[in-house]
């Protein structure tokens, strides 16, 4: 897993917030949890249907203002509403055999192709070099 | 932005997993300055880190014990 840092603009506080980001080359868009998106006053626009593993996933589009190194980017993202119970560690009594850790989007953002395509080839290579 | 702190986290992730399993850690100047037992969102983490690491390069991570095995 590649983890990098970037900043996302918070419309409510009017400042950039540092985010830990998971780089996901298989994702078309950047993905942010609704619990964070709402807090940052990000405006959701139209619905979007995407394929996930076995069925369509209906999400809302959002525009993310992202700062990474010296660059500032306006990037297409989607907001995913994660079940509140998954935003905390699992308890011993839970029926579902979910992973113990909270959902990764509790404290992170996913960086998909909509962001990665905006970077230079050198920047992309720098990021992917973290896998080696 | 937390470039050096991020590098430090990525280099020390396996050690962090042993020392701070299932905690959110804030890293500044090559050390963990805060380990938080509760799970926080990035906005809450930024509020804490700005006070602890004002003007310094900092970063954070949630140190999941097993998380990477479970992401599709």
N, CA and C atoms of all chains as a GROMACS GRO file, in nm:
protein
  612
    1UNK      N    1   0.084  -0.120   0.000
    1UNK     CA    2   0.000   0.000   0.000
    1UNK      C    3   0.088   0.125   0.000
    2UNK      N    4   0.056   0.220  -0.086
    2UNK     CA    5   0.134   0.345  -0.091
    2UNK      C    6   0.056   0.452  -0.015
    3UNK      N    7   0.123   0.510   0.085
    3UNK     CA    8   0.063   0.619   0.162
    3UNK      C    9   0.143   0.746   0.138
    4UNK      N   10   0.073   0.852   0.100
    4UNK     CA   11   0.140   0.981   0.084
    4UNK      C   12   0.058   1.088   0.158
    5UNK      N   13   0.116   1.204   0.171
    5UNK     CA   14   0.045   1.316   0.234
    5UNK      C   15   0.008   1.421   0.130
    6UNK      N   16  -0.107   1.479   0.148
    6UNK     CA   17  -0.144   1.596   0.068
    6UNK      C   18  -0.241   1.678   0.151
    7UNK      N   19  -0.283   1.790   0.096
    7UNK     CA   20  -0.375   1.876   0.170
    7UNK      C   21  -0.504   1.895   0.091
    8UNK      N   22  -0.615   1.896   0.163
    8UNK     CA   23  -0.746   1.915   0.102
    8UNK      C   24  -0.809   2.039   0.166
    9UNK      N   25  -0.869   2.124   0.081
    9UNK     CA   26  -0.924   2.250   0.132
    9UNK      C   27  -1.053   2.228   0.210
   10UNK      N   28  -1.056   2.288   0.328
   10UNK     CA   29  -1.173   2.284   0.415
   10UNK      C   30  -1.251   2.414   0.395
   11UNK      N   31  -1.369   2.403   0.332
   11UNK     CA   32  -1.450   2.522   0.301
   11UNK      C   33  -1.504   2.591   0.426
   12UNK      N   34  -1.519   2.515   0.533
   12UNK     CA   35  -1.574   2.572   0.656
   12UNK      C   36  -1.468   2.654   0.729
   13UNK      N   37  -1.353   2.596   0.748
   13UNK     CA   38  -1.245   2.666   0.821
   13UNK      C   39  -1.162   2.756   0.729
   14UNK      N   40  -1.182   2.739   0.600
   14UNK     CA   41  -1.107   2.815   0.499
   14UNK      C   42  -0.956   2.798   0.514
   15UNK      N   43  -0.919   2.674   0.521
   15UNK     CA   44  -0.776   2.641   0.524
   15UNK      C   45  -0.758   2.499   0.471
   16UNK      N   46  -0.633   2.465   0.439
   16UNK     CA   47  -0.604   2.330   0.393
   16UNK      C   48  -0.578   2.239   0.513
   17UNK      N   49  -0.631   2.117   0.506
   17UNK     CA   50  -0.609   2.016   0.610
   17UNK      C   51  -0.519   1.906   0.554
   18UNK      N   52  -0.426   1.862   0.635
   18UNK     CA   53  -0.338   1.754   0.593
   18UNK      C   54  -0.414   1.620   0.597
   19UNK      N   55  -0.401   1.543   0.491
   19UNK     CA   56  -0.465   1.412   0.483
   19UNK      C   57  -0.362   1.305   0.452
   20UNK      N   58  -0.374   1.192   0.518
   20UNK     CA   59  -0.301   1.073   0.476
   20UNK      C   60  -0.381   1.013   0.362
   21UNK      N   61  -0.313   0.979   0.254
   21UNK     CA   62  -0.385   0.934   0.135
   21UNK      C   63  -0.335   0.797   0.088
   22UNK      N   64  -0.430   0.713   0.050
   22UNK     CA   65  -0.398   0.583  -0.008
   22UNK      C   66  -0.397   0.600  -0.160
   23UNK      N   67  -0.287   0.568  -0.223
   23UNK     CA   68  -0.280   0.577  -0.369
   23UNK      C   69  -0.342   0.450  -0.427
   24UNK      N   70  -0.442   0.468  -0.512
   24UNK     CA   71  -0.514   0.353  -0.568
   24UNK      C   72  -0.525   0.370  -0.719
   25UNK      N   73  -0.439   0.301  -0.791
   25UNK     CA   74  -0.438   0.314  -0.937
   25UNK      C   75  -0.563   0.251  -1.000
   26UNK      N   76  -0.635   0.171  -0.924
   26UNK     CA   77  -0.756   0.108  -0.977
   26UNK      C   78  -0.880   0.194  -0.958
   27UNK      N   79  -0.866   0.305  -0.889
   27UNK     CA   80  -0.981   0.392  -0.865
   27UNK      C   81  -0.986   0.503  -0.969
   28UNK      N   82  -1.102   0.526  -1.024
   28UNK     CA   83  -1.116   0.633  -1.124
   28UNK      C   84  -1.110   0.770  -1.057
   29UNK      N   85  -1.176   0.782  -0.944
   29UNK     CA   86  -1.186   0.911  -0.876
   29UNK      C   87  -1.116   0.906  -0.740
   30UNK      N   88  -1.098   1.025  -0.683
   30UNK     CA   89  -1.056   1.033  -0.544
   30UNK      C   90  -1.181   1.009  -0.458
   31UNK      N   91  -1.163   0.949  -0.342
   31UNK     CA   92  -1.277   0.913  -0.260
   31UNK      C   93  -1.259   0.968  -0.119
   32UNK      N   94  -1.364   1.034  -0.069
   32UNK     CA   95  -1.361   1.090   0.066
   32UNK      C   96  -1.486   1.044   0.140
   33UNK      N   97  -1.473   1.018   0.268
   33UNK     CA   98  -1.588   0.975   0.349
   33UNK      C   99  -1.682   1.092   0.373
   34UNK      N  100  -1.813   1.061   0.377
   34UNK     CA  101  -1.913   1.166   0.397
   34UNK      C  102  -1.896   1.233   0.533
   35UNK      N  103  -1.852   1.155   0.633
   35UNK     CA  104  -1.836   1.212   0.767
   35UNK      C  105  -1.732   1.325   0.768
   36UNK      N  106  -1.636   1.319   0.676
   36UNK     CA  107  -1.533   1.424   0.666
   36UNK      C  108  -1.579   1.532   0.569
   37UNK      N  109  -1.634   1.488   0.457
   37UNK     CA  110  -1.680   1.580   0.354
   37UNK      C  111  -1.782   1.681   0.410
   38UNK      N  112  -1.876   1.631   0.490
   38UNK     CA  113  -1.979   1.719   0.550
   38UNK      C  114  -1.914   1.820   0.644
   39UNK      N  115  -1.819   1.772   0.721
   39UNK     CA  116  -1.752   1.859   0.818
   39UNK      C  117  -1.674   1.970   0.748
   40UNK      N  118  -1.626   1.941   0.628
   40UNK     CA  119  -1.544   2.038   0.554
   40UNK      C  120  -1.627   2.123   0.458
   41UNK      N  121  -1.759   2.102   0.462
   41UNK     CA  122  -1.847   2.184   0.378
   41UNK      C  123  -1.828   2.161   0.229
   42UNK      N  124  -1.792   2.040   0.191
   42UNK     CA  125  -1.775   2.010   0.048
   42UNK      C  126  -1.914   1.988  -0.014
   43UNK      N  127  -1.936   2.054  -0.125
   43UNK     CA  128  -2.069   2.050  -0.187
   43UNK      C  129  -2.080   1.930  -0.280
   44UNK      N  130  -2.178   1.845  -0.250
   44UNK     CA  131  -2.200   1.728  -0.335
   44UNK      C  132  -2.286   1.769  -0.454
   45UNK      N  133  -2.248   1.723  -0.571
   45UNK     CA  134  -2.330   1.754  -0.689
   45UNK      C  135  -2.401   1.628  -0.735
   46UNK      N  136  -2.403   1.597  -0.864
   46UNK     CA  137  -2.490   1.489  -0.909
   46UNK      C  138  -2.443   1.350  -0.865
   47UNK      N  139  -2.538   1.257  -0.873
   47UNK     CA  140  -2.508   1.118  -0.838
   47UNK      C  141  -2.431   1.053  -0.952
   48UNK      N  142  -2.356   0.953  -0.914
   48UNK     CA  143  -2.274   0.884  -1.012
   48UNK      C  144  -2.281   0.734  -0.984
   49UNK      N  145  -2.299   0.654  -1.090
   49UNK     CA  146  -2.304   0.508  -1.072
   49UNK      C  147  -2.171   0.448  -1.114
   50UNK      N  148  -2.108   0.376  -1.023
   50UNK     CA  149  -1.979   0.312  -1.054
   50UNK      C  150  -1.991   0.163  -1.027
   51UNK      N  151  -1.906   0.087  -1.093
   51UNK     CA  152  -1.900  -0.055  -1.061
   51UNK      C  153  -1.807  -0.077  -0.944
   52UNK      N  154  -1.851  -0.151  -0.845
   52UNK     CA  155  -1.760  -0.201  -0.744
   52UNK      C  156  -1.745  -0.350  -0.772
   53UNK      N  157  -1.713  -0.430  -0.673
   53UNK     CA  158  -1.681  -0.570  -0.701
   53UNK      C  159  -1.797  -0.645  -0.766
   54UNK      N  160  -1.916  -0.636  -0.708
   54UNK     CA  161  -2.024  -0.720  -0.760
   54UNK      C  162  -2.153  -0.645  -0.793
   55UNK      N  163  -2.153  -0.516  -0.776
   55UNK     CA  164  -2.277  -0.443  -0.803
   55UNK      C  165  -2.248  -0.295  -0.820
   56UNK      N  166  -2.345  -0.219  -0.874
   56UNK     CA  167  -2.318  -0.076  -0.889
   56UNK      C  168  -2.313  -0.007  -0.753
   57UNK      N  169  -2.233   0.095  -0.745
   57UNK     CA  170  -2.221   0.173  -0.624
   57UNK      C  171  -2.263   0.315  -0.662
   58UNK      N  172  -2.359   0.370  -0.588
   58UNK     CA  173  -2.410   0.503  -0.623
   58UNK      C  174  -2.351   0.606  -0.526
   59UNK      N  175  -2.274   0.697  -0.581
   59UNK     CA  176  -2.203   0.796  -0.500
   59UNK      C  177  -2.235   0.936  -0.550
   60UNK      N  178  -2.196   1.036  -0.473
   60UNK     CA  179  -2.213   1.175  -0.516
   60UNK      C  180  -2.079   1.231  -0.559
   61UNK      N  181  -2.084   1.308  -0.666
   61UNK     CA  182  -1.961   1.375  -0.711
   61UNK      C  183  -1.931   1.494  -0.621
   62UNK      N  184  -1.802   1.524  -0.608
   62UNK     CA  185  -1.761   1.640  -0.530
   62UNK      C  186  -1.633   1.695  -0.593
   63UNK      N  187  -1.616   1.826  -0.583
   63UNK     CA  188  -1.492   1.884  -0.633
   63UNK      C  189  -1.396   1.905  -0.515
   64UNK      N  190  -1.276   1.852  -0.529
   64UNK     CA  191  -1.178   1.862  -0.421
   64UNK      C  192  -1.066   1.957  -0.461
   65UNK      N  193  -1.036   2.052  -0.374
   65UNK     CA  194  -0.920   2.138  -0.397
   65UNK      C  195  -0.804   2.074  -0.322
   66UNK      N  196  -0.706   2.026  -0.398
   66UNK     CA  197  -0.596   1.950  -0.339
   66UNK      C  198  -0.464   2.023  -0.360
   67UNK      N  199  -0.383   2.026  -0.255
   67UNK     CA  200  -0.249   2.082  -0.266
   67UNK      C  201  -0.149   1.968  -0.244
   68UNK      N  202  -0.061   1.948  -0.341
   68UNK     CA  203   0.040   1.842  -0.329
   68UNK      C  204   0.174   1.899  -0.373
   69UNK      N  205   0.270   1.897  -0.281
   69UNK     CA  206   0.400   1.960  -0.305
   69UNK      C  207   0.378   2.105  -0.351
   70UNK      N  208   0.431   2.143  -0.467
   70UNK     CA  209   0.417   2.285  -0.507
   70UNK      C  210   0.287   2.310  -0.585
   71UNK      N  211   0.214   2.204  -0.616
   71UNK     CA  212   0.098   2.220  -0.704
   71UNK      C  213  -0.035   2.229  -0.633
   72UNK      N  214  -0.129   2.299  -0.697
   72UNK     CA  215  -0.266   2.309  -0.646
   72UNK      C  216  -0.358   2.256  -0.756
   73UNK      N  217  -0.448   2.166  -0.722
   73UNK     CA  218  -0.528   2.099  -0.824
   73UNK      C  219  -0.676   2.100  -0.785
   74UNK      N  220  -0.759   2.116  -0.886
   74UNK     CA  221  -0.903   2.100  -0.866
   74UNK      C  222  -0.937   1.963  -0.924
   75UNK      N  223  -0.981   1.872  -0.840
   75UNK     CA  224  -0.988   1.731  -0.879
   75UNK      C  225  -1.129   1.676  -0.856
   76UNK      N  226  -1.173   1.590  -0.948
   76UNK     CA  227  -1.303   1.523  -0.932
   76UNK      C  228  -1.293   1.414  -0.826
   77UNK      N  229  -1.386   1.417  -0.735
   77UNK     CA  230  -1.389   1.314  -0.632
   77UNK      C  231  -1.530   1.261  -0.612
   78UNK      N  232  -1.542   1.161  -0.529
   78UNK     CA  233  -1.674   1.109  -0.492
   78UNK      C  234  -1.681   1.095  -0.340
   79UNK      N  235  -1.803   1.108  -0.292
   79UNK     CA  236  -1.826   1.100  -0.147
   79UNK      C  237  -1.895   0.967  -0.118
   80UNK      N  238  -1.840   0.894  -0.023
   80UNK     CA  239  -1.900   0.766   0.014
   80UNK      C  240  -1.946   0.772   0.159
   81UNK      N  241  -2.072   0.731   0.178
   81UNK     CA  242  -2.132   0.735   0.312
   81UNK      C  243  -2.104   0.601   0.379
   82UNK      N  244  -2.012   0.601   0.470
   82UNK     CA  245  -1.972   0.475   0.535
   82UNK      C  246  -2.058   0.452   0.659
   83UNK      N  247  -2.107   0.330   0.671
   83UNK     CA  248  -2.184   0.291   0.789
   83UNK      C  249  -2.110   0.334   0.915
   84UNK      N  250  -2.182   0.405   1.002
   84UNK     CA  251  -2.119   0.462   1.122
   84UNK      C  252  -2.045   0.357   1.206
   85UNK      N  253  -2.101   0.237   1.208
   85UNK     CA  254  -2.039   0.129   1.286
   85UNK      C  255  -1.902   0.088   1.236
   86UNK      N  256  -1.871   0.120   1.111
   86UNK     CA  257  -1.741   0.082   1.055
   86UNK      C  258  -1.635   0.190   1.076
   87UNK      N  259  -1.677   0.303   1.136
   87UNK     CA  260  -1.582   0.412   1.158
   87UNK      C  261  -1.511   0.398   1.294
   88UNK      N  262  -1.526   0.283   1.355
   88UNK     CA  263  -1.458   0.255   1.482
   88UNK      C  264  -1.406   0.111   1.476
   89UNK      N  265  -1.315   0.077   1.567
   89UNK     CA  266  -1.266  -0.062   1.567
   89UNK      C  267  -1.380  -0.160   1.595
   90UNK      N  268  -1.363  -0.283   1.552
   90UNK     CA  269  -1.464  -0.386   1.576
   90UNK      C  270  -1.466  -0.423   1.724
   91UNK      N  271  -1.583  -0.462   1.771
   91UNK     CA  272  -1.593  -0.510   1.910
   91UNK      C  273  -1.601  -0.662   1.906
   92UNK      N  274  -1.573  -0.726   2.019
   92UNK     CA  275  -1.569  -0.873   2.023
   92UNK      C  276  -1.704  -0.936   1.994
   93UNK      N  277  -1.811  -0.863   2.019
   93UNK     CA  278  -1.945  -0.920   2.004
   93UNK      C  279  -2.004  -0.904   1.864
   94UNK      N  280  -1.930  -0.845   1.774
   94UNK     CA  281  -1.988  -0.820   1.642
   94UNK      C  282  -2.012  -0.948   1.565
   95UNK      N  283  -2.129  -0.956   1.504
   95UNK     CA  284  -2.167  -1.077   1.430
   95UNK      C  285  -2.085  -1.084   1.301
   96UNK      N  286  -2.073  -0.971   1.233
   96UNK     CA  287  -2.000  -0.966   1.106
   96UNK      C  288  -1.850  -0.982   1.132
   97UNK      N  289  -1.785  -1.065   1.055
   97UNK     CA  290  -1.641  -1.086   1.073
   97UNK      C  291  -1.563  -0.980   0.995
   98UNK      N  292  -1.586  -0.859   1.026
   98UNK     CA  293  -1.516  -0.749   0.960
   98UNK      C  294  -1.374  -0.738   1.015
   99UNK      N  295  -1.284  -0.672   0.940
   99UNK     CA  296  -1.151  -0.648   0.995
   99UNK      C  297  -1.162  -0.566   1.123
  100UNK      N  298  -1.066  -0.585   1.212
  100UNK     CA  299  -1.074  -0.516   1.341
  100UNK      C  300  -1.058  -0.364   1.326
  101UNK      N  301  -0.974  -0.325   1.232
  101UNK     CA  302  -0.945  -0.182   1.215
  101UNK      C  303  -1.068  -0.108   1.161
  102UNK      N  304  -1.080   0.021   1.194
  102UNK     CA  305  -1.190   0.098   1.134
  102UNK      C  306  -1.173   0.109   0.984
  103UNK      N  307  -1.278   0.149   0.916
  103UNK     CA  308  -1.272   0.166   0.770
  103UNK      C  309  -1.156   0.260   0.735
  104UNK      N  310  -1.076   0.226   0.634
  104UNK     CA  311  -0.960   0.310   0.600
  104UNK      C  312  -0.995   0.455   0.570
  105UNK      N  313  -1.118   0.480   0.524
  105UNK     CA  314  -1.156   0.619   0.494
  105UNK      C  315  -1.198   0.697   0.618
  106UNK      N  316  -1.195   0.632   0.735
  106UNK     CA  317  -1.222   0.707   0.858
  106UNK      C  318  -1.122   0.822   0.871
  107UNK      N  319  -0.995   0.793   0.842
  107UNK     CA  320  -0.893   0.895   0.865
  107UNK      C  321  -0.810   0.923   0.740
  108UNK      N  322  -0.854   0.872   0.626
  108UNK     CA  323  -0.775   0.888   0.504
  108UNK      C  324  -0.863   0.928   0.387
  109UNK      N  325  -0.795   0.954   0.277
  109UNK     CA  326  -0.864   0.979   0.151
  109UNK      C  327  -0.802   0.880   0.050
  110UNK      N  328  -0.880   0.841  -0.051
  110UNK     CA  329  -0.823   0.758  -0.158
  110UNK      C  330  -0.790   0.848  -0.276
  111UNK      N  331  -0.672   0.832  -0.329
  111UNK     CA  332  -0.632   0.909  -0.447
  111UNK      C  333  -0.641   0.821  -0.570
  112UNK      N  334  -0.733   0.855  -0.657
  112UNK     CA  335  -0.751   0.777  -0.779
  112UNK      C  336  -0.691   0.847  -0.899
  113UNK      N  337  -0.733   0.795  -1.015
  113UNK     CA  338  -0.678   0.841  -1.142
  113UNK      C  339  -0.704   0.991  -1.166
  114UNK      N  340  -0.817   1.041  -1.116
  114UNK     CA  341  -0.850   1.182  -1.140
  114UNK      C  342  -0.743   1.276  -1.082
  115UNK      N  343  -0.672   1.230  -0.980
  115UNK     CA  344  -0.562   1.308  -0.925
  115UNK      C  345  -0.430   1.267  -0.991
  116UNK      N  346  -0.406   1.139  -0.999
  116UNK     CA  347  -0.275   1.090  -1.049
  116UNK      C  348  -0.248   1.139  -1.191
  117UNK      N  349  -0.353   1.151  -1.271
  117UNK     CA  350  -0.337   1.198  -1.409
  117UNK      C  351  -0.292   1.344  -1.416
  118UNK      N  352  -0.313   1.417  -1.310
  118UNK     CA  353  -0.277   1.559  -1.308
  118UNK      C  354  -0.128   1.580  -1.278
  119UNK      N  355  -0.064   1.477  -1.226
  119UNK     CA  356   0.077   1.491  -1.188
  119UNK      C  357   0.168   1.473  -1.309
  120UNK      N  358   0.291   1.517  -1.294
  120UNK     CA  359   0.388   1.494  -1.400
  120UNK      C  360   0.433   1.348  -1.392
  121UNK      N  361   0.494   1.303  -1.500
  121UNK     CA  362   0.542   1.164  -1.502
  121UNK      C  363   0.646   1.141  -1.392
  122UNK      N  364   0.728   1.241  -1.370
  122UNK     CA  365   0.830   1.228  -1.265
  122UNK      C  366   0.765   1.214  -1.127
  123UNK      N  367   0.663   1.296  -1.104
  123UNK     CA  368   0.594   1.288  -0.974
  123UNK      C  369   0.528   1.151  -0.956
  124UNK      N  370   0.466   1.100  -1.064
  124UNK     CA  371   0.402   0.969  -1.054
  124UNK      C  372   0.507   0.861  -1.026
  125UNK      N  373   0.621   0.870  -1.094
  125UNK     CA  374   0.726   0.771  -1.073
  125UNK      C  375   0.777   0.775  -0.929
  126UNK      N  376   0.788   0.896  -0.875
  126UNK     CA  377   0.833   0.912  -0.736
  126UNK      C  378   0.737   0.839  -0.641
  127UNK      N  379   0.608   0.854  -0.669
  127UNK     CA  380   0.507   0.790  -0.583
  127UNK      C  381   0.514   0.638  -0.596
  128UNK      N  382   0.518   0.589  -0.720
  128UNK     CA  383   0.515   0.443  -0.740
  128UNK      C  384   0.646   0.377  -0.695
  129UNK      N  385   0.753   0.456  -0.689
  129UNK     CA  386   0.882   0.400  -0.643
  129UNK      C  387   0.874   0.355  -0.498
  130UNK      N  388   0.773   0.403  -0.426
  130UNK     CA  389   0.758   0.363  -0.286
  130UNK      C  390   0.722   0.216  -0.271
  131UNK      N  391   0.677   0.156  -0.382
  131UNK     CA  392   0.642   0.014  -0.376
  131UNK      C  393   0.767  -0.075  -0.376
  132UNK      N  394   0.877  -0.022  -0.428
  132UNK     CA  395   0.996  -0.107  -0.441
  132UNK      C  396   1.079  -0.106  -0.313
  133UNK      N  397   0.388   2.101   0.437
  133UNK     CA  398   0.320   1.972   0.431
  133UNK      C  399   0.414   1.863   0.481
  134UNK      N  400   0.360   1.756   0.536
  134UNK     CA  401   0.441   1.656   0.605
  134UNK      C  402   0.526   1.565   0.519
  135UNK      N  403   0.618   1.621   0.444
  135UNK     CA  404   0.697   1.535   0.355
  135UNK      C  405   0.801   1.453   0.431
  136UNK      N  406   0.878   1.520   0.518
  136UNK     CA  407   0.978   1.446   0.595
  136UNK      C  408   0.912   1.355   0.698
  137UNK      N  409   0.810   1.406   0.763
  137UNK     CA  410   0.740   1.325   0.863
  137UNK      C  411   0.676   1.203   0.796
  138UNK      N  412   0.624   1.222   0.676
  138UNK     CA  413   0.564   1.108   0.603
  138UNK      C  414   0.669   1.003   0.570
  139UNK      N  415   0.784   1.049   0.525
  139UNK     CA  416   0.894   0.956   0.496
  139UNK      C  417   0.930   0.878   0.620
  140UNK      N  418   0.935   0.947   0.732
  140UNK     CA  419   0.970   0.882   0.859
  140UNK      C  420   0.865   0.775   0.892
  141UNK      N  421   0.738   0.809   0.877
  141UNK     CA  422   0.632   0.711   0.906
  141UNK      C  423   0.646   0.590   0.814
  142UNK      N  424   0.664   0.614   0.685
  142UNK     CA  425   0.672   0.502   0.591
  142UNK      C  426   0.792   0.411   0.622
  143UNK      N  427   0.902   0.471   0.667
  143UNK     CA  428   1.021   0.392   0.701
  143UNK      C  429   1.002   0.311   0.829
  144UNK      N  430   0.924   0.366   0.922
  144UNK     CA  431   0.913   0.304   1.056
  144UNK      C  432   0.779   0.234   1.080
  145UNK      N  433   0.704   0.212   0.973
  145UNK     CA  434   0.569   0.157   0.991
  145UNK      C  435   0.566   0.023   1.064
  146UNK      N  436   0.662  -0.064   1.032
  146UNK     CA  437   0.660  -0.196   1.097
  146UNK      C  438   0.687  -0.182   1.248
  147UNK      N  439   0.775  -0.088   1.284
  147UNK     CA  440   0.801  -0.066   1.428
  147UNK      C  441   0.680  -0.002   1.496
  148UNK      N  442   0.617   0.090   1.423
  148UNK     CA  443   0.498   0.156   1.479
  148UNK      C  444   0.387   0.054   1.506
  149UNK      N  445   0.376  -0.046   1.416
  149UNK     CA  446   0.273  -0.148   1.435
  149UNK      C  447   0.293  -0.223   1.567
  150UNK      N  448   0.419  -0.242   1.604
  150UNK     CA  449   0.448  -0.312   1.731
  150UNK      C  450   0.425  -0.220   1.851
  151UNK      N  451   0.465  -0.094   1.839
  151UNK     CA  452   0.458  -0.003   1.954
  151UNK      C  453   0.322   0.064   1.972
  152UNK      N  454   0.255   0.090   1.861
  152UNK     CA  455   0.128   0.166   1.869
  152UNK      C  456   0.017   0.099   1.790
  153UNK      N  457  -0.009  -0.031   1.815
  153UNK     CA  458  -0.115  -0.097   1.737
  153UNK      C  459  -0.251  -0.033   1.762
  154UNK      N  460  -0.324  -0.012   1.655
  154UNK     CA  461  -0.460   0.043   1.661
  154UNK      C  462  -0.467   0.181   1.726
  155UNK      N  463  -0.364   0.258   1.706
  155UNK     CA  464  -0.365   0.397   1.754
  155UNK      C  465  -0.337   0.492   1.638
  156UNK      N  466  -0.382   0.615   1.653
  156UNK     CA  467  -0.347   0.721   1.558
  156UNK      C  468  -0.225   0.791   1.613
  157UNK      N  469  -0.118   0.795   1.535
  157UNK     CA  470   0.002   0.863   1.586
  157UNK      C  471   0.027   0.990   1.504
  158UNK      N  472   0.071   1.094   1.574
  158UNK     CA  473   0.114   1.219   1.510
  158UNK      C  474   0.265   1.224   1.523
  159UNK      N  475   0.331   1.245   1.410
  159UNK     CA  476   0.477   1.242   1.405
  159UNK      C  477   0.530   1.379   1.366
  160UNK      N  478   0.633   1.421   1.438
  160UNK     CA  479   0.692   1.551   1.413
  160UNK      C  480   0.842   1.542   1.446
  161UNK      N  481   0.925   1.592   1.360
  161UNK     CA  482   1.070   1.593   1.380
  161UNK      C  483   1.125   1.456   1.418
  162UNK      N  484   1.085   1.356   1.344
  162UNK     CA  485   1.140   1.222   1.362
  162UNK      C  486   1.101   1.150   1.489
  163UNK      N  487   0.989   1.186   1.546
  163UNK     CA  488   0.941   1.112   1.664
  163UNK      C  489   0.790   1.121   1.677
  164UNK      N  490   0.734   1.024   1.749
  164UNK     CA  491   0.590   1.026   1.775
  164UNK      C  492   0.566   1.126   1.886
  165UNK      N  493   0.489   1.230   1.857
  165UNK     CA  494   0.463   1.332   1.960
  165UNK      C  495   0.329   1.308   2.030
  166UNK      N  496   0.244   1.227   1.968
  166UNK     CA  497   0.116   1.196   2.031
  166UNK      C  498   0.062   1.064   1.975
  167UNK      N  499   0.016   0.978   2.065
  167UNK     CA  500  -0.052   0.856   2.024
  167UNK      C  501  -0.193   0.863   2.080
  168UNK      N  502  -0.289   0.855   1.990
  168UNK     CA  503  -0.429   0.873   2.030
  168UNK      C  504  -0.501   0.740   2.026
  169UNK      N  505  -0.562   0.703   2.136
  169UNK     CA  506  -0.632   0.574   2.145
  169UNK      C  507  -0.760   0.571   2.066
  170UNK      N  508  -0.828   0.685   2.057
  170UNK     CA  509  -0.955   0.686   1.986
  170UNK      C  510  -0.930   0.711   1.836
  171UNK      N  511  -1.026   0.669   1.756
  171UNK     CA  512  -1.014   0.687   1.612
  171UNK      C  513  -1.070   0.825   1.576
  172UNK      N  514  -0.989   0.906   1.511
  172UNK     CA  515  -1.030   1.042   1.479
  172UNK      C  516  -1.031   1.063   1.328
  173UNK      N  517  -1.111   1.160   1.284
  173UNK     CA  518  -1.108   1.193   1.141
  173UNK      C  519  -0.998   1.296   1.116
  174UNK      N  520  -0.962   1.319   0.990
  174UNK     CA  521  -0.849   1.407   0.960
  174UNK      C  522  -0.865   1.550   1.014
  175UNK      N  523  -0.987   1.600   1.016
  175UNK     CA  524  -1.008   1.737   1.067
  175UNK      C  525  -0.974   1.744   1.216
  176UNK      N  526  -1.017   1.644   1.290
  176UNK     CA  527  -0.986   1.639   1.434
  176UNK      C  528  -0.836   1.623   1.456
  177UNK      N  529  -0.774   1.540   1.375
  177UNK     CA  530  -0.629   1.518   1.388
  177UNK      C  531  -0.553   1.647   1.359
  178UNK      N  532  -0.595   1.719   1.255
  178UNK     CA  533  -0.530   1.846   1.220
  178UNK      C  534  -0.540   1.946   1.335
  179UNK      N  535  -0.654   1.949   1.402
  179UNK     CA  536  -0.671   2.043   1.514
  179UNK      C  537  -0.568   2.015   1.624
  180UNK      N  538  -0.549   1.888   1.654
  180UNK     CA  539  -0.452   1.850   1.760
  180UNK      C  540  -0.310   1.878   1.713
  181UNK      N  541  -0.280   1.836   1.591
  181UNK     CA  542  -0.142   1.848   1.541
  181UNK      C  543  -0.098   1.994   1.525
  182UNK      N  544  -0.190   2.080   1.487
  182UNK     CA  545  -0.153   2.222   1.471
  182UNK      C  546  -0.106   2.282   1.604
  183UNK      N  547  -0.166   2.234   1.713
  183UNK     CA  548  -0.125   2.284   1.846
  183UNK      C  549   0.009   2.225   1.886
  184UNK      N  550   0.028   2.097   1.857
  184UNK     CA  551   0.150   2.029   1.902
  184UNK      C  552   0.271   2.061   1.814
  185UNK      N  553   0.247   2.083   1.686
  185UNK     CA  554   0.359   2.094   1.591
  185UNK      C  555   0.352   2.225   1.512
  186UNK      N  556   0.310   2.331   1.576
  186UNK     CA  557   0.293   2.459   1.506
  186UNK      C  558   0.418   2.498   1.428
  187UNK      N  559   0.401   2.522   1.300
  187UNK     CA  560   0.511   2.568   1.216
  187UNK      C  561   0.611   2.460   1.178
  188UNK      N  562   0.590   2.338   1.221
  188UNK     CA  563   0.685   2.230   1.191
  188UNK      C  564   0.624   2.133   1.090
  189UNK      N  565   0.711   2.054   1.030
  189UNK     CA  566   0.668   1.949   0.939
  189UNK      C  567   0.610   1.834   1.023
  190UNK      N  568   0.488   1.795   0.996
  190UNK     CA  569   0.428   1.686   1.074
  190UNK      C  570   0.344   1.598   0.982
  191UNK      N  571   0.309   1.482   1.033
  191UNK     CA  572   0.222   1.392   0.960
  191UNK      C  573   0.152   1.301   1.060
  192UNK      N  574   0.061   1.218   1.011
  192UNK     CA  575  -0.009   1.126   1.100
  192UNK      C  576  -0.037   0.997   1.026
  193UNK      N  577  -0.067   0.895   1.103
  193UNK     CA  578  -0.117   0.772   1.042
  193UNK      C  579  -0.198   0.696   1.144
  194UNK      N  580  -0.295   0.620   1.095
  194UNK     CA  581  -0.362   0.525   1.183
  194UNK      C  582  -0.287   0.394   1.168
  195UNK      N  583  -0.235   0.344   1.279
  195UNK     CA  584  -0.150   0.224   1.274
  195UNK      C  585  -0.238   0.101   1.294
  196UNK      N  586  -0.289   0.049   1.184
  196UNK     CA  587  -0.372  -0.071   1.193
  196UNK      C  588  -0.282  -0.194   1.203
  197UNK      N  589  -0.321  -0.284   1.291
  197UNK     CA  590  -0.240  -0.404   1.308
  197UNK      C  591  -0.239  -0.491   1.183
  198UNK      N  592  -0.357  -0.504   1.120
  198UNK     CA  593  -0.369  -0.600   1.010
  198UNK      C  594  -0.430  -0.540   0.884
  199UNK      N  595  -0.455  -0.413   0.884
  199UNK     CA  596  -0.538  -0.353   0.781
  199UNK      C  597  -0.500  -0.390   0.637
  200UNK      N  598  -0.370  -0.388   0.607
  200UNK     CA  599  -0.332  -0.405   0.468
  200UNK      C  600  -0.376  -0.538   0.407
  201UNK      N  601  -0.397  -0.637   0.492
  201UNK     CA  602  -0.440  -0.767   0.440
  201UNK      C  603  -0.586  -0.764   0.397
  202UNK      N  604  -0.658  -0.663   0.438
  202UNK     CA  605  -0.802  -0.664   0.418
  202UNK      C  606  -0.854  -0.563   0.317
  203UNK      N  607  -0.765  -0.491   0.253
  203UNK     CA  608  -0.812  -0.397   0.152
  203UNK      C  609  -0.812  -0.466   0.017
  204UNK      N  610  -0.922  -0.459  -0.052
  204UNK     CA  611  -0.933  -0.526  -0.182
  204UNK      C  612  -0.835  -0.466  -0.281
   0.00000   0.00000   0.00000
